[in-house]
């Protein structure tokens, strides 16, 4: 599927280009590269191109497209032709400048209310969970759910945990959570169901800055115990 992406409509003003259905650096690179290529070569009516784990969603204004390209059967068909043409050239694995961000985390029972349970379910000590979690550098696969919420992976198999069956109504801002192979930091107070193992004071979303999200797809993060 990665070599022959599937293109499907999403409502009346978006298309989704799917490269696959798994957590994969290669598929994620393709999704990011396509989004970069589209924003670098925008068409009239383009609103945004947003990469996810293994897909890219292209948002557009159908009215502008129909006005600009009256000969096209529909706005969807016009964008599909445009994307197909872009995909005729191989997507580069170079997705532009990325960065590594160090995230200081307080791993305590107060800041990580699920940390002890994660240790018990993993058959490890609390310090063992912390050591395993902080030993890796995590890739940012996508931004979603909340502004500035970075879905990162992959978490070591020994400490992968399912989401809570009953989400918390309030997860404090800065909480570090794990869910399956994913980890992430809640940039705002919100309901959430991930297993909370720590908390950071680092700001992941600053709406009044030129770049409101601290992390972007393709970046990397390293968690450091403080």
C-alpha positions in Angstrom: 0.0 0.0 0.0 2.9 2.3 0.7 3.9 2.2 -3.0 0.3 2.7 -4.2 -1.3 5.1 -1.8 -5.1 5.1 -1.5 -6.8 8.5 -2.0 -10.3 8.9 -0.5 -12.6 11.9 0.0 -13.2 13.3 3.5 -16.4 15.3 3.5 -16.8 17.8 0.7 -13.6 19.8 1.3 -10.8 17.3 2.0 -8.9 14.3 0.7 -7.0 11.7 2.6 -3.9 10.1 1.1 -3.2 6.8 2.9 0.2 5.2 2.7 -0.5 2.3 5.1 -2.1 1.5 8.4 0.8 0.8 10.8 3.1 2.8 13.0 6.2 3.0 10.7 8.9 5.6 10.3 9.0 5.0 6.6 5.2 5.6 6.2 5.3 8.6 8.4 8.2 10.1 6.4 6.1 9.7 3.3 3.1 11.4 4.9 5.3 14.3 6.1 7.1 14.6 2.8 3.8 14.8 0.9 2.5 17.5 3.2 5.7 19.5 2.7 5.5 19.0 -1.1 1.9 20.2 -1.2 2.6 23.3 0.9 5.7 24.1 -1.2 3.6 23.8 -4.4 0.2 25.1 -3.3 -2.8 25.2 -5.6 -5.5 27.9 -5.5 -7.9 26.9 -2.8 -5.5 24.9 -0.7 -6.2 25.5 3.1 -3.8 23.0 4.7 -2.0 19.7 4.3 -1.6 17.8 7.6 0.4 14.6 8.1 -0.7 11.8 10.4 1.0 8.5 11.3 0.7 7.1 7.8 -1.5 9.5 5.9 -1.8 13.1 4.7 -5.1 15.0 4.8 -5.5 17.9 2.3 -8.0 20.5 3.1 -9.3 22.9 0.4 -12.0 25.3 -0.6 -14.2 23.6 -3.1 -15.8 26.9 -4.2 -12.4 28.4 -5.2 -11.4 25.2 -7.0 -14.7 24.9 -9.0 -14.3 28.6 -10.0 -10.6 28.2 -11.0 -11.1 24.8 -12.8 -14.6 24.8 -14.2 -13.7 22.0 -16.6 -13.1 19.5 -13.7 -15.8 17.1 -12.7 -15.5 18.1 -9.1 -13.2 19.8 -6.6 -12.3 16.3 -5.3 -11.3 15.1 -8.8 -9.2 18.3 -9.3 -7.2 17.7 -6.1 -6.9 14.0 -6.8 -5.3 14.8 -10.2 -3.0 17.3 -8.5 -1.9 14.8 -5.8 -1.5 12.0 -8.3 0.9 14.2 -10.3 2.9 15.0 -7.2 3.2 11.4 -6.3 4.5 10.5 -9.8 7.9 11.6 -8.4 9.4 9.7 -5.5 8.9 11.3 -2.1 12.1 12.3 -0.4 13.1 10.8 3.0 14.5 14.2 3.8 11.6 16.1 5.4 13.5 19.3 6.1 14.9 20.6 9.3 13.9 18.8 12.5 14.9 19.2 16.1 15.6 17.2 19.2 13.8 18.6 22.4 14.8 17.5 25.9 11.8 17.2 28.2 12.4 17.4 31.9 9.9 15.2 33.8 9.1 14.8 37.5 8.3 11.2 38.1 6.5 11.2 41.4 3.3 9.6 42.6 1.7 13.1 42.6 2.7 14.0 39.1 2.5 10.4 37.8 -0.6 8.9 39.5 -0.4 5.7 37.3 3.3 5.2 37.6 3.1 2.6 40.4 0.3 0.7 38.6 2.4 0.7 35.4 5.3 -0.8 37.4 3.1 -3.5 38.9 1.5 -4.4 35.6 4.9 -4.5 34.0 6.5 -6.6 36.7 9.0 -3.9 37.3 10.1 -1.4 39.9 9.1 2.2 39.6 12.7 3.2 38.9 12.9 0.4 36.3 9.9 1.9 34.5 11.5 5.3 34.6 14.8 4.0 33.4 13.2 2.2 30.5 11.0 5.1 29.5 13.9 7.7 29.6 16.3 5.4 27.7 14.8 6.1 24.3 14.5 9.0 22.0 10.9 9.3 20.7 9.8 10.4 17.2 7.0 12.8 16.8 4.6 11.1 14.3 1.8 13.7 14.3 0.1 16.6 16.1 -3.5 16.1 17.0 -6.3 15.7 19.7 -5.3 19.0 21.2 -3.3 21.9 19.9 0.4 21.0 20.5 -0.3 17.4 21.5 2.5 15.4 19.9 1.9 11.6 19.4 5.3 10.1 19.9 6.7 6.6 19.8 7.6 3.9 20.1 7.4 3.0 23.8 9.4 0.0 24.9 7.2 -3.2 24.8 7.9 -3.9 28.5 6.0 -0.8 29.6 3.3 -0.5 27.0 -0.1 -0.1 28.7 -3.7 0.1 27.5 -5.7 3.3 28.0 -8.0 3.6 31.0 -11.4 2.1 30.3 -12.8 5.2 32.2 -10.9 8.4 31.2 -10.2 11.0 33.8 -12.3 14.1 33.5 -9.3 16.3 34.3 -5.7 15.5 33.2 -3.3 18.3 34.5 -1.4 20.3 31.9 2.1 18.9 31.4 1.1 15.3 32.2 3.2 12.7 30.5 1.2 9.7 29.4 1.6 6.3 27.7 -1.0 4.4 25.7 0.2 1.3 23.9 3.2 2.1 21.8 2.6 5.8 22.1 3.6 8.5 24.5 2.7 12.2 24.7 2.5 15.3 26.9 -0.9 16.9 27.5 -0.3 20.6 26.6 -3.6 21.7 28.3 -5.8 20.5 31.1 -8.3 18.2 29.5 -10.1 14.9 29.9 -7.9 12.0 28.9 -7.5 8.2 29.2 -3.7 7.6 29.0 -1.6 6.2 31.8 0.0 9.2 33.5 3.6 8.5 34.7 5.0 12.0 35.2 4.7 15.7 34.6 6.7 18.5 32.9 6.7 22.3 33.2 7.8 22.6 29.6 5.3 24.5 27.5 4.1 22.5 24.5 1.6 25.0 23.2 2.0 28.8 23.2 -0.8 30.2 21.1 0.5 33.7 20.9 3.9 32.8 19.5 4.9 32.6 15.9 5.2 28.8 16.1 2.5 27.8 18.7 3.4 24.0 18.8 6.7 23.2 20.4 7.0 20.0 18.4 6.3 19.2 14.8 6.0 15.9 12.9 9.4 14.4 12.3 10.9 16.0 15.4 12.3 14.0 18.3 12.0 14.2 22.1 14.0 12.8 24.9 12.5 12.6 28.4 14.9 13.4 31.3 14.1 12.6 35.0 14.4 15.6 37.3 
